[in-house]
């Protein structure tokens, strides 16, 4: 498992199949279901396939993906943060999700800020999108704090999503 980056309190590393129990818990958390949606992951086997066909496939095909956020203090897996490429967007998409007991403590901002810096400097990405439901006020606040700007509302699968964008600093 490759460590992608470290912050003061966190490690962001690539997912491995052994992270399936964590993924099962995360994608079935009520806030994930409310704001991201049901991914039909209801068993360890489903979670293994979700990791395999999601993050692991993304690393192989895109060179980036969503990463596990590990709390250094305890080595607990507390969330995910990273990038993907959605068919309906012209640029990579940034996203994050954390277990409820780790929200409101600054971990999402810390992981997100480091991920954006990594995307710009290590990956050479110039611009990122982020999508969220209009009612997800906590995510919207974080996106704005990171420097994302609202661009427009769009509809995907008959659901309204708000599109945000940010231009990244690059050292490449």
N, C-alpha and C positions, 0 to 999 in steps of 0.2 A: 504494500500500500504506500503510495507516494504522498509525502507531505507536500502540499502546494504552498502554504504560507503559515506563518505564525504571527500572532499579535501578543500583546502583554498577557492576556488571559486565555487565549484560544489557539487551537491548532485547526487548520482546515486541510483535510486530506481527501484523497480519492476514496470513493466507496469501494467496498469489497463485498462479495457474496455473504460473508459472515455478518454483515451489518443488517441482514434481512429482519431480525427481530426488532431492531430499532426502527427500521422503515415501516414495518407493520404497525407499530405503535404510533408513529408520526402521522402517517396518512389516514389513520382512523381517529385521530384527535378531533373533537368537535369543531375547533376553529379551522383546521385544515378542511374538513368536510363543508363547512359554511363558506369559506372564502376561496378555496381552491377547487374543491369538488371531490366527489367519490371516484376513486380510481379502481374500484372493484378489487382491492387487495385485502383479502380476508383470511389468509393463511400464510404460514412461513413460506410455503412453495410459491404462492402468489407474489410475496414480497421479494423472493429471490429472482423471479422473472421480471419484476418491476425494476430492480437494481440492474439486472443484466441488460434488459431492453431499453433502459433509460440512461443512467449515468455511465455505465461501462461502455455501452454502444457509442455514446456521445464522446467519450474520451478518445475512442478509436477512430471515429469518423470526423470529428470536429477539432480535436485537440484540446477541448475544454468541456466542462459539464457542471453539474451540481456536485458540491463537496460536502462531506460530513463535517460538522462543527463539533469539535471536542473541547470540553472545558478542561484546561490544564490542571486545575486544582484537584480534580478527582478522576480525570480520564473518562468521565461520562460523555456519552454522545447526546448533545442537547439540541441540535438542529441541522439545517442544511442551508447552504448559500452558494450561489453560483450562476452559471450562464447556460442558456440553451439557444437553439435556433428554431423558431416556430415557422411553419410554412406560410402563415398569413402576415408575417412581419419581414421587412426588408433588411433588418439588422439583428444581431444577437439580442437576446432578451435576458435581463437580470431578474433573479428572484431569490426568495428566502422564506424559511418557515422554521419555527422553534417550538419545542414542547412548552406547554403553558407555564410550567414552573420556572422556566428560564426567560420569560418575557418581562419587560419592564425593568431590566437590570443593565441595559446598555450592550448586551451581547450582540444583538442584531446589528446595531450601528457599527460596532467594532468589527464584526465579520464583514459587513457590507462595505465599509470604507476600505478595508484591506483588499477585498475582492475587486472593487473598482480600480484601485491602484494597480493591482496585478493585471487586470484586463487591459489597461492602457499601456503599461510599461512592458510586461513580459509577453503579452499576446498581440500587442500592436493594434488593438481594437480602438477605433476612433469615436464611435458612438454606440450607445446602448439604449434599448427600449426597456420599459417595464410596464406590465399590465396589471390592473387590479380591478376588483369590483368597486363601484363608486361608494358602497357602504363600508368598505374596509378602511376606516379612518386611521387606524394605527399604522397600517402599511403606507398609506398616503402621506402621513406626517413624516415617516422615516424617509420616504423617497424625496420629499421636498427638502428635508434636512441634509440629505446627501447631495443635493444640487439638481435633481431631476426637475423638469418642468412639464406641466400638463400640456398635451398637444391636442387631443381630441377624444371624443367617445367613439367607440366602434362596436360593432355587433358581430359576435362570433358564436355560431350555433344558437342564434336567437337570444343570446345573453349580452347585456350591455357591459362593456369593459372600458375602463379609462386608460388611455395610452399616455405614457410619460416618456421623455427622452433626456439623455444627458450626453454632452460631449466630454470625452475623457482626455486627460493630459497624457502625453506619450513621451517616453524617453528613447524611443526607437528612431 
